[in-house]
Amino acid sequence: MNEQAPTTLVSTVWQEVLQCEAPATDHHFFRDLGGNSLLGLQATVQLREKLGFKIPLRTLFRNPRFGDYVAALAVLAAEQESVEATRN
């Protein structure tokens, strides 16, 4: 997974869902940007569809800061790629 593409994608989804400006690395989905659990679910579903892999909702709750969330998605993507590689 290319680092720049997911950062831009997550930023775009967060901006759309939260109706906010581009988040900084340390912006907190809930405290700084006004997110709630329903908006978190909406963002997660959009990202699942756009990125093409399973993203547990708990990923956002465990990594609510923008930079941490993007890093967690990179780990999930790598794990998914590893699982797919072992299947082939």
GUVO-751455 format. One record per residue: residue number from 1; x, y, z of N, C-alpha, C in turn. Coordinates in nm, 3 decimals. Example, Ala and Ser with C-alpha at 12.3 -4.5 7.8 and 13.67 -1.06 7.14 Angstrom:
// GUVO-751455
+-----+---------+---------+---------+---------+---------+---------+---------+---------+---------+
!   k !     nc1 !     nc2 !     nc3 !    cac1 !    cac2 !    cac3 !     cc1 !     cc2 !     cc3 !
+-----+---------+---------+---------+---------+---------+---------+---------+---------+---------+
!   1 !   1.319 !  -0.569 !   0.780 !   1.230 !  -0.450 !   0.780 !   1.320 !  -0.330 !   0.780 !
!   2 !   1.285 !  -0.225 !   0.708 !   1.367 !  -0.106 !   0.714 !   1.290 !   0.003 !   0.787 !
+-----+---------+---------+---------+---------+---------+---------+---------+---------+---------+
This chain:
// GUVO-751455
+-----+---------+---------+---------+---------+---------+---------+---------+---------+---------+
!   k !     nc1 !     nc2 !     nc3 !    cac1 !    cac2 !    cac3 !     cc1 !     cc2 !     cc3 !
+-----+---------+---------+---------+---------+---------+---------+---------+---------+---------+
!   1 !   0.085 !  -0.118 !   0.000 !   0.000 !   0.000 !   0.000 !   0.088 !   0.123 !   0.000 !
!   2 !   0.071 !   0.209 !  -0.097 !   0.145 !   0.334 !  -0.109 !   0.108 !   0.426 !   0.006 !
!   3 !   0.208 !   0.484 !   0.074 !   0.181 !   0.565 !   0.192 !   0.102 !   0.691 !   0.160 !
!   4 !   0.133 !   0.756 !   0.050 !   0.065 !   0.882 !   0.017 !  -0.082 !   0.862 !  -0.018 !
!   5 !  -0.111 !   0.761 !  -0.096 !  -0.249 !   0.739 !  -0.139 !  -0.345 !   0.719 !  -0.022 !
!   6 !  -0.315 !   0.631 !   0.076 !  -0.409 !   0.614 !   0.187 !  -0.421 !   0.741 !   0.272 !
!   7 !  -0.311 !   0.815 !   0.287 !  -0.317 !   0.938 !   0.366 !  -0.416 !   1.034 !   0.301 !
!   8 !  -0.404 !   1.050 !   0.172 !  -0.494 !   1.139 !   0.099 !  -0.637 !   1.088 !   0.103 !
!   9 !  -0.654 !   0.958 !   0.085 !  -0.787 !   0.899 !   0.086 !  -0.855 !   0.914 !   0.222 !
!  10 !  -0.783 !   0.882 !   0.329 !  -0.840 !   0.895 !   0.463 !  -0.874 !   1.042 !   0.490 !
!  11 !  -0.785 !   1.132 !   0.452 !  -0.810 !   1.274 !   0.470 !  -0.938 !   1.316 !   0.398 !
!  12 !  -0.954 !   1.272 !   0.276 !  -1.072 !   1.307 !   0.198 !  -1.199 !   1.253 !   0.262 !
!  13 !  -1.195 !   1.127 !   0.305 !  -1.313 !   1.066 !   0.368 !  -1.346 !   1.138 !   0.498 !
!  14 !  -1.246 !   1.165 !   0.581 !  -1.271 !   1.235 !   0.707 !  -1.330 !   1.373 !   0.680 !
!  15 !  -1.277 !   1.444 !   0.581 !  -1.330 !   1.577 !   0.549 !  -1.476 !   1.569 !   0.507 !
!  16 !  -1.510 !   1.471 !   0.426 !  -1.648 !   1.455 !   0.380 !  -1.741 !   1.418 !   0.495 !
!  17 !  -1.700 !   1.320 !   0.574 !  -1.786 !   1.270 !   0.682 !  -1.800 !   1.373 !   0.794 !
!  18 !  -1.690 !   1.438 !   0.829 !  -1.689 !   1.530 !   0.942 !  -1.716 !   1.675 !   0.903 !
!  19 !  -1.723 !   1.701 !   0.772 !  -1.742 !   1.838 !   0.724 !  -1.638 !   1.931 !   0.786 !
!  20 !  -1.511 !   1.894 !   0.768 !  -1.400 !   1.969 !   0.828 !  -1.292 !   1.994 !   0.724 !
!  21 !  -1.194 !   2.074 !   0.762 !  -1.076 !   2.096 !   0.680 !  -0.988 !   1.972 !   0.687 !
!  22 !  -0.885 !   1.969 !   0.605 !  -0.792 !   1.854 !   0.605 !  -0.734 !   1.836 !   0.745 !
!  23 !  -0.742 !   1.714 !   0.799 !  -0.691 !   1.691 !   0.934 !  -0.538 !   1.689 !   0.938 !
!  24 !  -0.484 !   1.740 !   1.047 !  -0.340 !   1.732 !   1.072 !  -0.310 !   1.596 !   1.132 !
!  25 !  -0.184 !   1.558 !   1.132 !  -0.143 !   1.427 !   1.181 !  -0.192 !   1.399 !   1.323 !
!  26 !  -0.193 !   1.502 !   1.408 !  -0.231 !   1.480 !   1.548 !  -0.378 !   1.509 !   1.577 !
!  27 !  -0.459 !   1.538 !   1.476 !  -0.601 !   1.563 !   1.500 !  -0.672 !   1.435 !   1.541 !
!  28 !  -0.750 !   1.447 !   1.646 !  -0.827 !   1.338 !   1.706 !  -0.967 !   1.336 !   1.643 !
!  29 !  -1.006 !   1.221 !   1.589 !  -1.135 !   1.208 !   1.520 !  -1.250 !   1.257 !   1.607 !
!  30 !  -1.248 !   1.224 !   1.734 !  -1.359 !   1.256 !   1.823 !  -1.343 !   1.392 !   1.890 !
!  31 !  -1.231 !   1.414 !   1.957 !  -1.214 !   1.536 !   2.036 !  -1.190 !   1.660 !   1.950 !
!  32 !  -1.104 !   1.651 !   1.852 !  -1.067 !   1.769 !   1.773 !  -1.161 !   1.795 !   1.656 !
!  33 !  -1.214 !   1.689 !   1.597 !  -1.289 !   1.704 !   1.473 !  -1.439 !   1.683 !   1.489 !
!  34 !  -1.484 !   1.652 !   1.610 !  -1.627 !   1.641 !   1.636 !  -1.692 !   1.512 !   1.592 !
!  35 !  -1.612 !   1.408 !   1.571 !  -1.667 !   1.280 !   1.529 !  -1.743 !   1.211 !   1.641 !
!  36 !  -1.826 !   1.116 !   1.603 !  -1.896 !   1.031 !   1.699 !  -1.898 !   0.889 !   1.642 !
!  37 !  -1.959 !   0.798 !   1.713 !  -1.954 !   0.658 !   1.669 !  -2.024 !   0.636 !   1.534 !
!  38 !  -2.133 !   0.705 !   1.510 !  -2.203 !   0.687 !   1.382 !  -2.121 !   0.743 !   1.266 !
!  39 !  -2.056 !   0.858 !   1.287 !  -1.969 !   0.913 !   1.182 !  -1.847 !   0.823 !   1.162 !
!  40 !  -1.799 !   0.764 !   1.272 !  -1.687 !   0.671 !   1.262 !  -1.724 !   0.549 !   1.178 !
!  41 !  -1.845 !   0.499 !   1.198 !  -1.893 !   0.385 !   1.119 !  -1.905 !   0.424 !   0.972 !
!  42 !  -1.959 !   0.542 !   0.946 !  -1.974 !   0.589 !   0.808 !  -1.838 !   0.600 !   0.740 !
!  43 !  -1.740 !   0.658 !   0.809 !  -1.605 !   0.672 !   0.752 !  -1.542 !   0.535 !   0.728 !
!  44 !  -1.559 !   0.444 !   0.823 !  -1.501 !   0.311 !   0.810 !  -1.560 !   0.236 !   0.691 !
!  45 !  -1.690 !   0.244 !   0.673 !  -1.754 !   0.176 !   0.560 !  -1.703 !   0.233 !   0.428 !
!  46 !  -1.693 !   0.365 !   0.419 !  -1.641 !   0.426 !   0.296 !  -1.498 !   0.381 !   0.268 !
!  47 !  -1.416 !   0.377 !   0.371 !  -1.276 !   0.337 !   0.352 !  -1.266 !   0.189 !   0.315 !
!  48 !  -1.349 !   0.104 !   0.373 !  -1.352 !  -0.038 !   0.335 !  -1.379 !  -0.052 !   0.186 !
!  49 !  -1.478 !   0.023 !   0.139 !  -1.515 !   0.014 !  -0.003 !  -1.404 !   0.066 !  -0.093 !
!  50 !  -1.341 !   0.175 !  -0.055 !  -1.239 !   0.238 !  -0.139 !  -1.106 !   0.165 !  -0.135 !
!  51 !  -1.070 !   0.111 !  -0.018 !  -0.941 !   0.043 !  -0.005 !  -0.949 !  -0.105 !  -0.039 !
!  52 !  -1.068 !  -0.163 !  -0.026 !  -1.087 !  -0.301 !  -0.067 !  -1.041 !  -0.406 !   0.031 !
!  53 !  -1.033 !  -0.371 !   0.159 !  -1.003 !  -0.472 !   0.260 !  -1.081 !  -0.441 !   0.387 !
!  54 !  -1.094 !  -0.544 !   0.472 !  -1.171 !  -0.532 !   0.595 !  -1.101 !  -0.438 !   0.692 !
!  55 !  -1.176 !  -0.343 !   0.745 !  -1.126 !  -0.251 !   0.846 !  -1.221 !  -0.260 !   0.965 !
!  56 !  -1.178 !  -0.320 !   1.074 !  -1.265 !  -0.325 !   1.191 !  -1.291 !  -0.184 !   1.245 !
!  57 !  -1.412 !  -0.157 !   1.289 !  -1.445 !  -0.027 !   1.345 !  -1.356 !   0.006 !   1.465 !
!  58 !  -1.318 !  -0.095 !   1.539 !  -1.233 !  -0.072 !   1.657 !  -1.099 !  -0.008 !   1.620 !
!  59 !  -1.057 !  -0.021 !   1.495 !  -0.931 !   0.041 !   1.452 !  -0.937 !   0.191 !   1.474 !
!  60 !  -1.050 !   0.253 !   1.445 !  -1.065 !   0.397 !   1.466 !  -1.068 !   0.430 !   1.615 !
!  61 !  -1.137 !   0.349 !   1.695 !  -1.145 !   0.376 !   1.838 !  -1.009 !   0.359 !   1.907 !
!  62 !  -0.929 !   0.267 !   1.858 !  -0.796 !   0.245 !   1.915 !  -0.692 !   0.343 !   1.861 !
!  63 !  -0.720 !   0.402 !   1.745 !  -0.626 !   0.494 !   1.678 !  -0.701 !   0.617 !   1.629 !
!  64 !  -0.754 !   0.698 !   1.720 !  -0.838 !   0.810 !   1.677 !  -0.762 !   0.929 !   1.619 !
!  65 !  -0.630 !   0.935 !   1.640 !  -0.552 !   1.044 !   1.581 !  -0.523 !   1.009 !   1.435 !
!  66 !  -0.533 !   1.110 !   1.349 !  -0.523 !   1.089 !   1.205 !  -0.399 !   1.009 !   1.165 !
!  67 !  -0.282 !   1.051 !   1.210 !  -0.158 !   0.983 !   1.172 !  -0.153 !   0.839 !   1.220 !
!  68 !  -0.201 !   0.816 !   1.341 !  -0.204 !   0.680 !   1.397 !  -0.301 !   0.591 !   1.320 !
!  69 !  -0.413 !   0.649 !   1.279 !  -0.512 !   0.572 !   1.204 !  -0.458 !   0.530 !   1.067 !
!  70 !  -0.393 !   0.624 !   0.999 !  -0.334 !   0.592 !   0.868 !  -0.230 !   0.482 !   0.884 !
!  71 !  -0.148 !   0.490 !   0.989 !  -0.046 !   0.387 !   1.014 !  -0.112 !   0.252 !   1.042 !
!  72 !  -0.221 !   0.253 !   1.118 !  -0.292 !   0.128 !   1.148 !  -0.350 !   0.066 !   1.021 !
!  73 !  -0.399 !   0.151 !   0.932 !  -0.451 !   0.099 !   0.804 !  -0.340 !   0.037 !   0.721 !
!  74 !  -0.221 !   0.095 !   0.726 !  -0.107 !   0.038 !   0.653 !  -0.075 !  -0.102 !   0.706 !
!  75 !  -0.082 !  -0.119 !   0.837 !  -0.057 !  -0.250 !   0.898 !  -0.165 !  -0.349 !   0.853 !
!  76 !  -0.290 !  -0.307 !   0.856 !  -0.399 !  -0.395 !   0.812 !  -0.382 !  -0.434 !   0.665 !
!  77 !  -0.343 !  -0.339 !   0.583 !  -0.323 !  -0.368 !   0.440 !  -0.211 !  -0.469 !   0.421 !
!  78 !  -0.102 !  -0.452 !   0.495 !   0.011 !  -0.546 !   0.484 !  -0.030 !  -0.685 !   0.530 !
!  79 !  -0.108 !  -0.692 !   0.638 !  -0.156 !  -0.822 !   0.686 !  -0.245 !  -0.888 !   0.582 !
!  80 !  -0.332 !  -0.810 !   0.521 !  -0.422 !  -0.863 !   0.417 !  -0.343 !  -0.914 !   0.298 !
!  81 !  -0.242 !  -0.838 !   0.255 !  -0.157 !  -0.881 !   0.143 !  -0.085 !  -1.010 !   0.176 !
!  82 !  -0.039 !  -1.023 !   0.301 !   0.031 !  -1.143 !   0.344 !  -0.062 !  -1.265 !   0.340 !
!  83 !  -0.184 !  -1.247 !   0.387 !  -0.282 !  -1.356 !   0.386 !  -0.313 !  -1.397 !   0.243 !
!  84 !  -0.331 !  -1.300 !   0.156 !  -0.361 !  -1.331 !   0.016 !  -0.243 !  -1.401 !  -0.052 !
!  85 !  -0.121 !  -1.362 !  -0.018 !  -0.002 !  -1.423 !  -0.078 !   0.010 !  -1.570 !  -0.037 !
!  86 !  -0.025 !  -1.602 !   0.087 !  -0.016 !  -1.741 !   0.132 !  -0.125 !  -1.828 !   0.070 !
!  87 !  -0.233 !  -1.766 !   0.027 !  -0.342 !  -1.842 !  -0.038 !  -0.306 !  -1.878 !  -0.181 !
!  88 !  -0.220 !  -1.801 !  -0.242 !  -0.186 !  -1.823 !  -0.384 !  -0.072 !  -1.917 !  -0.401 !
+-----+---------+---------+---------+---------+---------+---------+---------+---------+---------+
